[in-house]
């Protein structure tokens, strides 16, 4: 553990130049006293590190000194795939590992490329969750991820959509972050299924299993997402939409709304267009359509049109 931290001190000084003991302590999440001891250990081992006194002082390496001790551990290499996602990396228990991997990556780059890489960090930031919602913080996520890494079966107690709990024995194959929500792709009884990780109430690791060589996580998620979308929006409402409603459809209904608008008929002289809009089953469809207010007029199916009329009359009575 200490050897890894000493290497981090060395790489920090190599990448950033002069740093104070307080700055090093913050980066490494240790005390200033620990930093003093680490600097002494580096100096005793022959590393040319020296201190500048005064208010603008700090520790730095002798000009021209560079270390090539930048070999990455397996965990650090894996964490680089989450380099643009510091929040999810921390949720998976890879926050500090990711920081160490990035340090080693910068140290291994030539000076010009290192400067360019830092410019990317300064100018581009990936914020995953949608507005008004955060990434789920889940106590079982790191255990699930560990089981995926190690190809170990897990016994879970899982909360179903109706609130009841069931026990499942799963072969975890992959973890997916979708719009701030975490999902587990796992095999059960020979079939591949998807589980919302926030609904895993208890988890117990079990024996190892052989991961199927033909499983493609990206392909599986693409197919599952399309099928899930079809289940979510099983019927189609024929509506007339104003220009404002067509502009709002992607925000209110996501990819479903955007696709429906793209495939809509040609607008009339007033700008209204006939749109075949996928909607949910039952009452959720009424709420989705009422969000558009007077900018959407439902034409078909007749029963949905009647439900909208009834809802509007009830609202009119309230106000």
N, C-alpha and C positions, 0 to 999 in steps of 0.2 A: 504494500500500500504506500509506504513512504517512498520507495523507489519510483513509483508512478508519479507521485507528487513532485519529487525533485526534477523529474523530466519535464513536468508541466511548468515549473518555475523557469527552467532553462529555456523552454520553447516560448514562454511568454516574453522573457527578456530579449530573445532573438527576434521575435516578430514585432514587438512594440518599442524596443529600445528601452530608455530609462523608465523605471516604474518604482514608486515608493512602496514601503513595506505595507502601508495601509491598502494600497491598490492591489497588491499581490494577495493580501489576506482576503479581500472581498472576492477576487476572482476564484481563489481556491477554497473559499468557505472554511478558513481556519483562522486561528488567532495570530496577531502580529508577532507574538513570542515564537510561535511555530515557524513563521517566515524567517525570523532571525536565525533559528537553528538550521533551517534548510539552506540558507545562504552560506552559513559557516561550513556545512557539510559539502556543498558544491565547491567552495573555495579550497577546502582541504583535499578534495579529490582531483585538484588541478584545473578546474574550470576557471578561466580568467574573469571573474566577476568582481567588481569593485563598487564602492559607495561614494557618491558625491554628497558632501555635507551642505547644510543650509536649507532655506525654505523651498528652493526649486530642485533640491537634490533628490537622490534615489539610487537604486541599484541599476547597473547596466553591465553588459559584456564588453570586453576589450574589442575595439574596432577590428572588423575582419574575421572575428571568431564565429564559426558556425558549426553546429552539431549535425550529424547525420543519423542520430538515434531517433528516427521518426517512424519506426515500424508500428503498424496499427494492430491492435488486438482484434479478434473476431467480432466482439461486441461493438467496437468502435467503427469497424467497416460497415456493419449492419446498420448502425445508427445514422450513417451519412445519407441513407435514403430518406431520412426525416429532417434533413438539414434546413429545409424551408418551413418546418412545422415544429418549432420549439415547444409549443403547448402540448401537442400529442406526444412528442418524444418524452416529455416529463411524465405524462400520464402512463406511458408504457414503462416507466422506470429507467429511461435512457437519457435523462437530462444531463447529468454530469458526464456520462460516456460520450454524448454528442459533443459537448464542449471540448473534451480531450481530443476527439477525432478531428475536429475543426482546427485545433491548434497544430496538430501534427501535419494536417494537410497544408496549412499555410507555410509551415516551416519547410516543407519539402518543395514548395514552388520557388522558381527563380524570382528575383526581386520584382521584375516587371509584371509577371503574372500574379504575384502576390498582391501588388497594388491594385491590379484590375479586379481581382477577386474581392478585395475589400470594398471597392467601389460598388460592386454588385450588392454586397450586404448593406451598404449605405443607401442605395437607391431603390431597391426592390424588397417588398415585404409581402408575404402571403398570409392573409387573414382568413382562416377557413370557415368559421361559423357565419350563419346569416345574421341579419340585423335583429336586434332584440332577443338574441338567444346565444348561449355560450356552448362551448364544447363540454359534453357530459364529464363529470368527475366521478369515476367509478372505482370502488374499492377492490373489485375482482378483476379489473382490467389487466394489471400486471401479471396476475396468476394465469389468466387466459393466454396472454402473450407468451409467457414462459412455456406453457404446455404446447403452444404452436411451434415454438423454436425447437423444443426437445422431442416433438412427436410423441407425446404421452396422452393416453386417454384421460378423460376427466369425468367424474360423477358430479352432476349438478342438480340442484333443486331450482326449478325454473318457474317463474310466474307467468301464466298464460294471460291472454288479452282480457279474459273475463275475471281475472283476479285469483283464480284457483292456482295451486302450486302442483307441479308434477316433477317426478324424478326422471332424469335422463342420463344415459351413458353415451358419451360423445367421443368422436375422434376429431379433434380440432385441426382444421386445414389452413385457415387464414383469418386475418382480422381486417375489417374494412371500416374506414371513417367516412361517413356520408353525411354532409350538411350538419356537422357537429354531433352526430350520433354514431356510436360504435356498434358494429355487428360482428358476429362470429359465423364463419362458414365451417360447418362440421358435418361429418358423415355419421349417420345413425341407422342401424339395421340395413346397411347397404345403400342408403339413399343420402344424397347431399342436401342439407337444409341450412336455413339461415336463422340465427337467434340474436335477439337484441340483448347486448351484454348488460345493460342496466337492469334487466329482469332476472339475471342470475343471482339468486339469493344466497346460495351456499355452493362451495366448490371443493372437491377433494381430488387431488391428482391420483392417477392409477398407473397401470403398467404401460410400457412403451408399445407402439404399434408401427407398422411399416406404412409410410406415407405413400399413397398411390402415385405412381410415376406419371400418369396421364392427367392428373388434376391440374387445371389451369385456372388460377384464382380470378384473373381479369375476365376471362371468357365466362366463367361461372357467374360472376357478379353482373355482367352485362345481360345475360339471359334472364337471371333471376329478377333483375330490376325491371326489365320489360314485362315479364309475367306479373310482377307485383303491381305495376302500373295498370295493367289490364284488369287485375282484380280490384284495384282501388276505384277505377272508373269504368264500371261494367256497362253503362248505358250512354247514349248520346242524346243531347238536347239540341234541337234545331232552334237557333236564336238569331235575332238581328242585333248587331252591335254597332254602336256609334264609333267614330274615330277615337274618342277618349277611351271607350271600353276596350277597343283592340289594343291600345297602347298599354292599358293596365293589365290585360290578360296574362302576360308573362310574369308580372309581379304577384298577382293574386293566385295563379294556378301553375306557375313554374313552366317546365318544359312542355307539359300537356297543353297549356294555354298558348304558348308560343307556336307550337306546331299547328294548332287549330287555326290560329290567325294567318299563318303562312299559307294554309291550304284553303282559306276562305274564298268565297266568290268575289267578283268584282263589285266595288261599292257603287251605290246608286248616286243620283245627282246630289243628294243630301249628305253623302259620305257614309251612309249606313251599309253594312254588308251582311249577307247571310253566312252564318258560321255553324259548322257541326262541332259542337263542344262536348267532349267527354266529361261526364259528371259522376259523382259518387252515388251510391244507392241510398234511398231513404232521405231523411231530414237533412243530412249534410249537404246534399245537392241544393236544397232551398237556400241555406245560408250562403253557399258559394255564389249563387246567382244574385241574391239580394245585395251582396257587396257592391255590385256594379250600379245599384240604384236605378235611375231612369235611363241609363245608357245601354241597357240590355232589355230586349223584349222577347219573351219565350213564345215560340210558335208551336213546337211539338216536343215531346208527346203530350196529348191532351191532359192526362192526369197530372203531369208535372206543372203544366200551365195553370190548372185549377188550384194546385197547392200553392203556387206563387200568389195567385189572386187572393186566396184565403189569408195567407200570411200578411199581405199588404193591407187587407181590410182590418185585421187584428191590430196591426201597428197603427193604422189610422185612428182606430178607436182609442188607443192608448194616448195618442198625442192630440 
